[in-house]
Amino acid sequence: METFGGYRLYVGSYTARPGDAGIYLVDVDPVRRACTVAQTNDETENPSFLLLSNGRLFAANEQGDCARFSSFAIEGGGALRLVDSFRAAGAGTCQIAVDPTGARIYGANYESGSIVGCRVRADGTFEPGFRPVAHRGSGVVAERQDGPHVHMVGFAPHASSLLAVDLGIDALVSYAVLPDGSLEEASGFVLPVAAGEGPRMLAHHPVLPLTVLVTELGNRVVLFRREGAGLPSWRFLASHSVKPTGFSDGECLAAHALFSPDGRYLYVSVRGPNEIRVFSIGQREALELRSRHSSGGSWPRHMALSDDGSMLAVANERSDEVVVFAIDRASGALGDNVARCSITRPSCVVWA
């Protein structure tokens, strides 16, 4: 395969039908305003979340009968080859994270409300897993918070503790990572969120000690200042609703947030209204809504900014399309569509 000189995306998706590929390598040419599927990989089921680390691609395989994630080698032309899969007790691995060393990987299990993990060998294969950690409890929204639902795990900048975001119990939970990689919950390392908010995802500012929490059920962006290494040091700064005033046309569920590479802007996707909201980060560490834009399709589940901050890719799950927007560097606003690519049930986009 010839080397491509433009931009590239890996797209993870739900494999609902026989023959669905799962992971797509997409060429994006902003000059020609073209988007083309260059490679596909069908070696795993429901690779709904993707992560690049140490020259490898990792995928969370969202399955109802087990906790599972996979490792892929990136070969010539960006093609993928399955190296190994990790399987453990639990269900619905919807997101994964590697530790700061890149030697350990952890999975957030939405259906079972648990966390699994293991060491990653230098060749990309997985060692036997650590002891799983299971959350307990429920929330006030019966149909969505009947039990714990871990939606995200990850590490805050300059911190060694693993953070877990649990939509079902309205809480963030911090875990100490022991020398063998297993997790231990420290007493008091729980940050409650208002009842019924349904916390979903975190985004950390690239320079300032700021973290944003997106709540799926409450449709809010909550801004914290990290004044130390652990959750007890997080100080609430502000909360902003991302639900359009008067919106009543079906579900409204906030999905994803990410900061621009320079930290000047925050992008938030909202499913239902199918919007991307752009906030600026002021000198007083406050969020200010700058603009609202259509996501270009239906159900914007996940987004990714190119490394140079010039383009935003949006996975519109229900309209079966990835849409790439140009970014106005001066205002942070979304410009015209650079390209569109037809992909069945896209759920995650990662710039290669």
C-alpha positions as CSV (number, residue, x, y, z in Angstrom):
1,M,0.0,0.0,0.0
2,E,1.3,3.5,-0.9
3,T,2.1,6.0,1.8
4,F,-0.7,8.6,2.2
5,G,0.5,12.1,2.7
6,G,-2.7,13.6,4.3
7,Y,-4.5,12.9,7.5
8,R,-5.7,9.5,8.8
9,L,-8.3,8.3,11.2
10,Y,-8.9,5.0,12.9
11,V,-12.7,4.5,13.5
12,G,-14.1,2.0,15.9
13,S,-17.7,0.8,15.5
14,Y,-20.4,-1.6,16.6
15,T,-20.5,-4.8,14.6
16,A,-24.2,-5.3,14.7
17,R,-24.5,-7.3,11.5
18,P,-22.5,-10.2,10.0
19,G,-19.8,-8.8,7.8
20,D,-19.4,-5.4,9.6
21,A,-15.7,-4.6,9.7
22,G,-15.3,-3.1,13.2
23,I,-12.2,-0.9,12.7
24,Y,-11.7,1.3,9.7
25,L,-8.6,3.2,8.6
26,V,-9.8,6.4,6.8
27,D,-7.8,8.8,4.7
28,V,-8.8,12.4,5.0
29,D,-7.7,14.8,2.3
30,P,-8.7,18.4,3.4
31,V,-7.6,19.9,0.1
32,R,-9.8,17.6,-2.1
33,R,-12.4,17.6,0.7
34,A,-12.4,13.8,0.4
35,C,-12.7,11.0,2.9
36,T,-11.9,7.4,1.9
37,V,-11.8,4.0,3.7
38,A,-8.3,2.7,3.1
39,Q,-8.3,-0.5,5.3
40,T,-10.7,-2.4,7.4
41,N,-10.2,-5.0,10.2
42,D,-12.9,-7.5,11.3
43,E,-10.9,-9.5,13.8
44,T,-12.8,-8.5,16.9
45,E,-16.4,-7.8,17.9
46,N,-17.7,-4.4,18.8
47,P,-14.4,-2.4,19.0
48,S,-16.4,0.6,20.3
49,F,-13.5,2.5,21.8
50,L,-9.9,2.8,20.5
51,L,-6.7,4.0,22.0
52,L,-3.2,4.5,20.5
53,S,-0.3,3.8,22.8
54,N,3.4,3.0,22.2
55,G,2.9,2.5,18.5
56,R,0.0,0.0,19.0
57,L,-3.8,0.3,18.7
58,F,-5.9,-1.0,21.6
59,A,-9.7,-1.6,21.4
60,A,-12.4,-2.0,24.0
61,N,-14.7,-4.8,22.8
62,E,-18.1,-4.0,24.2
63,Q,-19.7,-7.4,24.8
64,G,-22.5,-8.5,27.1
65,D,-21.0,-11.8,28.2
66,C,-17.6,-10.8,29.3
67,A,-15.1,-8.0,29.9
68,R,-12.7,-7.8,26.9
69,F,-10.1,-5.7,25.1
70,S,-7.7,-6.3,22.3
71,S,-4.2,-5.3,21.1
72,F,-3.3,-4.6,17.4
73,A,0.0,-4.2,15.7
74,I,0.1,-1.3,13.2
75,E,1.8,-2.6,10.0
76,G,2.7,-1.1,6.6
77,G,0.3,1.5,5.4
78,G,-1.5,1.6,8.8
79,A,-3.1,-1.8,8.4
80,L,-3.9,-3.6,11.7
81,R,-3.1,-7.1,12.8
82,L,-4.7,-8.6,15.9
83,V,-2.0,-9.5,18.4
84,D,-3.9,-10.6,21.5
85,S,-7.2,-10.3,23.3
86,F,-7.8,-10.1,27.1
87,R,-11.0,-11.6,28.5
88,A,-12.2,-11.5,32.1
89,A,-15.3,-11.7,34.3
90,G,-17.6,-8.7,33.8
91,A,-19.5,-7.3,30.9
92,G,-19.7,-4.3,28.5
93,T,-16.1,-3.0,28.3
94,C,-16.9,0.5,26.8
95,Q,-13.6,2.3,27.4
96,I,-9.9,1.6,28.2
97,A,-6.9,3.5,29.5
98,V,-3.2,2.8,29.8
99,D,-1.2,3.9,32.8
100,P,1.5,6.7,32.4
101,T,4.2,4.0,31.7
102,G,2.2,2.3,29.0
103,A,2.8,-1.0,30.6
104,R,-0.7,-1.6,32.1
105,I,-4.1,-1.3,30.6
106,Y,-7.5,-1.0,32.4
107,G,-11.0,-1.4,31.2
108,A,-14.3,0.3,32.3
109,N,-17.1,-2.2,32.3
110,Y,-20.4,-0.5,31.9
111,E,-22.8,-3.4,32.2
112,S,-21.2,-5.0,35.3
113,G,-20.0,-1.8,36.9
114,S,-16.5,-3.1,37.4
115,I,-12.9,-2.5,36.4
116,V,-10.4,-5.0,35.0
117,G,-6.8,-4.7,33.9
118,C,-3.5,-6.5,33.2
119,R,0.1,-5.8,32.2
120,V,1.0,-5.4,28.5
121,R,4.2,-7.1,27.3
122,A,6.6,-5.4,25.0
123,D,5.2,-7.4,22.0
124,G,1.7,-6.3,22.7
125,T,0.4,-9.5,24.3
126,F,-1.4,-9.4,27.6
127,E,-0.4,-11.0,30.9
128,P,-2.9,-12.6,33.3
129,G,-5.3,-10.1,34.7
130,F,-5.3,-8.2,38.0
131,R,-8.1,-8.9,40.5
132,P,-11.2,-7.1,39.2
133,V,-12.8,-4.3,41.2
134,A,-16.6,-4.1,41.4
135,H,-18.6,-1.1,42.4
136,R,-21.8,-1.2,44.4
137,G,-24.9,1.0,44.7
138,S,-27.5,2.6,42.5
139,G,-28.9,6.0,41.6
140,V,-32.2,7.8,41.5
141,V,-32.9,7.4,37.7
142,A,-34.3,3.8,37.8
143,E,-34.1,2.9,34.2
144,R,-30.4,4.1,33.9
145,Q,-29.1,3.8,37.4
146,D,-30.3,0.4,38.6
147,G,-26.8,-0.4,39.6
148,P,-23.2,0.7,39.0
149,H,-22.1,1.5,35.4
150,V,-18.5,2.4,35.1
151,H,-18.2,4.5,31.9
152,M,-14.6,5.6,32.0
153,V,-11.3,5.0,33.7
154,G,-8.1,7.1,33.4
155,F,-5.3,9.0,35.0
156,A,-5.2,12.7,35.7
157,P,-2.0,14.6,34.7
158,H,0.8,14.2,37.2
159,A,-1.2,11.7,39.3
160,S,-0.6,8.0,39.8
161,S,-4.1,7.1,41.0
162,L,-6.7,5.5,38.6
163,L,-9.9,7.4,38.3
164,A,-13.2,5.7,37.6
165,V,-16.3,7.5,36.4
166,D,-19.5,5.7,37.4
167,L,-22.7,6.8,35.7
168,G,-24.9,4.4,37.8
169,I,-23.9,5.6,41.3
170,D,-23.3,9.3,40.6
171,A,-19.7,9.2,41.7
172,L,-16.0,9.4,40.8
173,V,-13.8,6.9,42.5
174,S,-10.0,7.0,42.9
175,Y,-7.9,3.9,43.2
176,A,-4.3,3.5,44.3
177,V,-2.3,1.4,41.8
178,L,-0.3,-1.2,43.8
179,P,3.2,-2.3,42.6
180,D,1.7,-5.4,40.8
181,G,-0.8,-3.2,39.0
182,S,-3.8,-4.2,41.0
183,L,-6.2,-1.6,42.4
184,E,-6.9,-0.6,46.0
185,E,-9.7,1.9,46.9
186,A,-8.4,4.5,49.5
187,S,-10.9,5.5,52.2
188,G,-12.5,8.8,51.4
189,F,-11.4,8.9,47.7
190,V,-14.9,9.2,46.3
191,L,-16.2,12.4,44.8
192,P,-20.0,12.4,44.8
193,V,-21.9,14.0,41.9
194,A,-25.4,15.5,42.3
195,A,-28.1,12.7,42.3
196,G,-29.3,11.8,38.8
197,E,-26.5,13.5,36.9
198,G,-25.0,10.3,35.5
199,P,-21.3,11.2,35.2
200,R,-19.9,9.9,31.9
201,M,-16.5,11.3,30.8
202,L,-13.6,13.4,32.0
203,A,-11.4,15.8,30.0
204,H,-8.2,17.3,31.4
205,H,-6.8,20.7,30.3
206,P,-3.4,20.3,28.6
207,V,-1.7,23.1,30.6
208,L,-3.9,24.3,33.5
209,P,-4.8,22.1,36.5
210,L,-8.5,22.0,35.3
211,T,-10.7,19.0,34.7
212,V,-14.1,18.9,33.1
213,L,-16.8,16.2,33.8
214,V,-19.6,15.6,31.4
215,T,-22.8,14.2,32.9
216,E,-24.9,12.2,30.5
217,L,-28.3,12.3,32.3
218,G,-28.0,15.8,33.7
219,N,-26.5,17.2,30.5
220,R,-24.0,19.3,32.3
221,V,-20.3,20.3,31.9
222,V,-18.8,20.6,35.4
223,L,-15.5,22.3,35.8
224,F,-13.0,21.4,38.6
225,R,-9.6,22.8,39.6
226,R,-7.2,20.1,40.8
227,E,-5.3,21.6,43.8
228,G,-3.5,18.4,44.6
229,A,-2.8,14.8,43.3
230,G,-6.0,13.2,44.6
231,L,-9.8,13.6,44.3
232,P,-10.2,15.2,47.7
233,S,-8.2,18.2,46.4
234,W,-10.6,18.8,43.4
235,R,-12.4,22.1,43.9
236,F,-15.7,22.8,42.1
237,L,-15.6,25.9,39.9
238,A,-18.7,26.0,37.7
239,S,-21.5,24.0,36.0
240,H,-23.0,24.7,32.6
241,S,-26.1,23.0,31.0
242,V,-25.6,21.8,27.5
243,K,-29.3,21.0,26.9
244,P,-31.0,23.4,24.5
245,T,-33.6,25.6,26.2
246,G,-37.0,24.1,25.5
247,F,-35.7,20.9,23.9
248,S,-38.4,18.2,24.1
249,D,-37.8,16.2,20.9
250,G,-36.8,12.8,22.4
251,E,-33.7,12.0,24.4
252,C,-30.9,14.6,25.2
253,L,-27.7,12.9,26.4
254,A,-24.3,14.7,26.6
255,A,-21.6,12.4,25.4
256,H,-18.0,13.6,25.1
257,A,-15.7,16.6,25.8
258,L,-12.2,17.5,24.8
259,F,-9.9,20.5,25.0
260,S,-8.1,22.0,22.0
261,P,-4.4,21.2,21.9
262,D,-3.6,24.8,23.1
263,G,-6.2,24.6,25.8
264,R,-8.1,27.7,24.6
265,Y,-11.4,25.9,23.8
266,L,-13.5,23.0,25.0
267,Y,-15.7,21.0,22.7
268,V,-18.8,19.1,24.0
269,S,-21.0,16.8,22.0
270,V,-24.7,16.4,22.8
271,R,-26.8,13.5,21.4
272,G,-30.5,14.1,20.6
273,P,-30.1,17.8,19.7
274,N,-27.0,16.5,17.8
275,E,-24.9,19.5,18.7
276,I,-21.3,20.4,19.2
277,R,-20.9,23.2,21.8
278,V,-17.7,25.3,21.9
279,F,-16.6,26.9,25.2
280,S,-13.7,29.2,25.7
281,I,-11.4,29.0,28.8
282,G,-11.0,32.5,30.3
283,Q,-8.1,33.9,32.3
284,R,-10.2,33.4,35.4
285,E,-10.5,29.6,34.7
286,A,-14.1,29.9,33.7
287,L,-16.0,28.4,30.8
288,E,-17.9,30.7,28.4
289,L,-20.1,29.4,25.6
290,R,-18.9,30.7,22.3
291,S,-20.8,28.8,19.6
292,R,-23.2,26.0,18.8
293,H,-23.0,23.8,15.7
294,S,-24.7,20.8,14.2
295,S,-22.8,17.6,14.5
296,G,-23.4,17.0,10.8
297,G,-25.4,13.8,11.6
298,S,-27.3,12.0,14.3
299,W,-26.0,10.9,17.8
300,P,-22.5,12.4,18.0
301,R,-21.0,9.8,20.4
302,H,-17.3,10.6,20.2
303,M,-15.0,13.3,18.8
304,A,-11.3,13.8,18.2
305,L,-9.2,16.8,17.3
306,S,-6.2,16.5,14.9
307,D,-2.9,17.1,16.6
308,D,-2.5,20.5,14.9
309,G,-6.0,21.5,16.1
310,S,-7.1,22.2,12.5
311,M,-9.9,19.6,12.2
312,L,-12.5,17.9,14.4
313,A,-13.7,14.4,13.5
314,V,-17.2,13.4,14.9
315,A,-18.6,9.9,15.0
316,N,-22.3,10.2,14.4
317,E,-23.4,6.8,15.5
318,R,-27.1,6.7,14.3
319,S,-26.6,8.3,10.9
320,D,-23.7,5.9,10.1
321,E,-21.3,8.6,9.3
322,V,-18.0,10.2,10.4
323,V,-18.0,14.0,9.7
324,V,-14.7,16.0,9.7
325,F,-15.0,19.8,10.3
326,A,-12.4,22.5,9.8
327,I,-11.7,24.6,12.9
328,D,-11.4,28.3,12.9
329,R,-8.2,28.8,15.0
330,A,-9.1,32.4,16.0
331,S,-12.6,31.6,17.5
332,G,-12.5,27.8,18.0
333,A,-15.7,27.5,16.0
334,L,-16.4,24.7,13.6
335,G,-16.2,25.7,9.9
336,D,-17.4,23.8,6.8
337,N,-17.4,20.1,6.6
338,V,-14.0,19.0,5.3
339,A,-15.2,15.5,4.5
340,R,-17.8,12.8,5.2
341,C,-17.3,9.1,5.3
342,S,-20.0,6.4,5.5
343,I,-19.3,3.9,8.3
344,T,-21.8,1.7,10.0
345,R,-22.5,2.7,13.6
346,P,-19.2,4.6,14.3
347,S,-18.5,5.0,18.0
348,C,-15.0,6.3,18.3
349,V,-12.5,8.3,16.2
350,V,-8.7,8.5,16.7
351,W,-6.3,10.5,14.5
352,A,-3.5,8.2,13.4
